[in-house]
């Protein structure tokens, strides 16, 4: 293939791979280089804490694409390459212990990086962060001889790990500093539902407490908490959130909760785009940041379109993520940092329900769905339409969601 221009993508995760693939599928004729500091073939991260950890999915099954795809689409995949700097004037980038590369278009798809803790004894064996495939392999091997595990953090990654480990027959304790895990995302009602679900499945959830020390000679044997609890364990998983990975930076490149991009994925620097978890992007006129698999895929596709046809495809995505725990599927649509009221449809006791988060004008800003997949499409449509709906109609299960009418203003 004749290469007239070069597009370099930094990061071969979900966003990076989809950007590369869609550039070629949309007809981009130039050279595509996909760089990643990881040495593993690009892989899917969500299964690492679920199907793969439980042995339900083979190693090859978590690859994002068959390795032959990169050659077939003439994508120059370079692994083990760490980018240390970019020059938007010369349109070049520098790498650690390697060559520099010239680009015409640059896509930052650097994802997110884990928050870490500094706790006395954190150099003991058996203490893990789930950063990458190497971490996951080490964790999976270690877990073969573990009877008791402690998870720090009751966010979605911690909850999914607790679900997976308990299904492997391991006694699990979660230590969470807040009183109501994930309440700022799902509200107190759903937070309480999560706590109950874990407890019903034998997981001990300790709230309003924090781990202050790890004990053990070489391997971790016990954690000590601020409340004076001493919890025996042979493994600890730390999941206390992530931040946008903006390590590849430049004074001209605007950052505010991620690389700031417009509706076309363009950064503040001409010919530099960004996609996925590393970005802050406009949603309903307000910049937001999310770390969702679905967002990374769709954002990358739009960026690819806009590189081929500048400013032709605005990104109007409705945020969406899901979580699998104890044979339940939870889905969340929209984005609501605050809300005026919530409306429950269904029964929390049956673990089949939908909670709507409404603003002061009775417009649905977000919704949480538990084991009701048929509600997904009408819920997404409601959020996209941004029109007032009578709360009583949302709660009435006798009326199909797709037939719920907007309130007359």
Secondary structure, DSSP 8 states (H G I E B T S, - for coil): ---SSEEEEE--SHHHHHHHHHHHHTT--SEEEEEES--S--B-SGGGGTTTTTTSS-GGGGBSS-THHHHHTTEEEEES--EEEEETTTTEEEETTS--EE-SEEEE---EEE-----BTTTSBTEEE--SHHHHHHHHHHHTT-SEEEEE--SHHHHHHHHHHHHTT-EEEEEESSSSTTHHHHHHHHHHHHHHHHHHTT-EEEES--EEEEE-SSB--EEEETTS-EEE-SEEEE---EEE---S--TTS-BSSSEE--TTSB-SSTTEEE-GGGEEEEETTEEE----HHHHHHHHHHHHHHHHSTT-S------EEEEEETTEEEEEEE--S--SEEEEEEETTTTEEEEEEE-TTSBEEEEEEES-TTHHHHHHHHHHHT-BB-HHHHH-TTS-GGG--B---
